[in-house]
Amino acid sequence: MALEEARAAMAQEEIPVGAVVVANGQVIGRGHNLTETLHDVTAHAEMQAITAAAESLGGKYLTGCALYVTVEPCVMCAGAIGWSQLGRLIYGASDEKRGFRRFAPEALHPKTEVVNGVLEEECAQLMKDFFKKKR
C-alpha cells in the first residue's frame, strides 16, 4: 500500500514516497509526498500518514502502530515518528544522503523497532525513475 501511495505521488509530479500506518491489522493513516502540491516543505508522506493516524485514533501517540514507508525517513520525519512513539518503522530503500540514520540515528523513540530493506529494490527504482525523468 505504501508503494501505491508512492506511485500516486509520482503521478502528481511529487517525489515518490508513500507511507501507511497500521494498527491491529487495519490501515488507519496513509499519505504520500505533497510538498509541491501544498507548497509545504513539511508535507512528507510520513507526516501525512502520522497526522491521519492520530486523527483516526483521536490521540497523538501511535505506540501500538506500525509505519510502512517506501524510503528511509528524513530527520524531520524521524522526529515526528519519535514524538508519536510509533511501535514499528518498516521502510524500503535507504536514503544515504538525507536519511535519519546518517544525521540523527537516535531520533526515534527508544522502543521503536526498525526494519529496513523491505521491497528495497522496487522502492529504490521508483526514486531512480523519478529523478532520471527530472534530469
C-alpha positions in Angstrom: 0.0 0.0 0.0 2.9 2.4 0.7 4.1 1.7 -2.9 0.6 2.6 -4.2 0.9 5.9 -2.3 4.4 6.5 -3.8 3.0 5.9 -7.3 0.2 8.4 -6.6 2.9 10.9 -5.6 4.8 10.3 -8.8 1.6 10.8 -10.8 1.3 14.2 -9.2 5.0 15.1 -10.0 5.8 14.7 -6.4 8.9 12.8 -5.1 7.5 9.2 -5.0 7.5 8.4 -1.3 4.4 6.7 0.2 3.5 5.8 3.8 0.9 3.8 5.6 0.2 3.5 9.3 -1.3 0.2 10.5 -2.9 -0.7 13.9 -4.3 -4.1 14.7 -4.1 -5.1 11.0 -6.1 -2.1 9.9 -4.8 0.9 7.9 -5.5 4.0 10.0 -3.4 6.5 8.1 -1.9 6.9 4.7 -0.2 9.5 2.7 2.3 10.5 0.0 4.5 13.4 -0.5 2.6 16.6 -1.2 5.4 19.2 -0.8 4.9 20.6 -4.3 1.1 20.5 -4.3 0.8 22.2 -0.9 3.9 24.4 -1.2 4.9 23.0 2.1 8.3 21.5 2.9 6.8 19.6 5.8 4.2 17.7 3.7 6.2 14.5 3.6 4.4 11.1 3.2 5.2 10.1 6.8 3.9 13.4 8.2 0.6 12.9 6.2 0.2 9.3 7.4 1.1 10.1 11.0 -1.4 13.0 11.1 -4.2 10.8 9.6 -3.5 8.0 12.0 -3.5 10.3 15.0 -6.8 11.8 13.8 -8.2 8.2 13.3 -7.2 7.2 16.8 -8.2 10.5 18.4 -4.8 10.9 20.1 -1.2 11.8 19.3 0.6 8.6 20.4 0.9 5.7 18.0 2.5 3.2 20.4 0.9 0.1 19.0 1.1 1.1 15.4 3.5 0.3 12.5 4.6 2.8 9.9 5.4 1.4 6.5 7.3 3.8 4.2 9.0 3.4 0.9 12.1 5.4 1.7 14.1 5.9 4.9 12.6 8.8 6.8 14.5 12.2 6.9 15.4 13.8 10.2 12.2 15.8 10.4 10.0 12.7 9.9 12.1 10.6 12.3 11.5 13.3 14.9 7.7 13.0 14.3 8.0 9.2 14.5 9.8 9.6 17.8 7.3 12.1 19.3 4.4 9.9 18.2 6.1 6.9 19.8 5.4 4.6 16.9 5.9 1.0 17.8 7.5 -0.1 14.5 9.1 1.6 11.5 9.4 -0.5 8.3 11.0 1.1 5.3 12.2 0.0 1.9 15.0 2.0 0.3 17.8 3.6 2.4 18.5 7.3 1.8 22.3 7.7 2.1 22.2 11.4 1.5 19.3 12.6 3.7 18.1 9.7 5.8 17.8 9.9 9.6 20.3 7.2 10.2 23.1 9.4 8.9 22.2 12.5 10.8 20.1 11.6 13.8 20.2 7.8 14.4 18.8 8.4 18.0 15.8 10.4 16.8 13.3 7.6 17.2 11.7 6.6 20.4 13.9 4.0 22.2 11.2 1.3 22.0 10.6 1.8 18.2 11.5 -1.4 16.3 13.1 -0.6 12.9 13.0 -3.0 9.9 14.7 -1.8 6.7 15.1 -3.2 3.2 11.5 -4.4 2.7 10.9 -4.3 -1.1 14.0 -2.2 -1.3 14.7 -2.6 -5.0 11.2 -1.7 -6.0 11.1 1.3 -3.7 14.6 2.5 -4.9 13.6 2.0 -8.5 10.7 4.4 -8.2 13.1 7.1 -6.9 15.6 6.4 -9.6 12.9 6.6 -12.3 11.5 9.8 -10.9 14.9 11.6 -10.8 16.0 10.3 -14.1 12.9 11.8 -15.7 13.6 15.1 -14.0 17.2 15.4 -15.3 
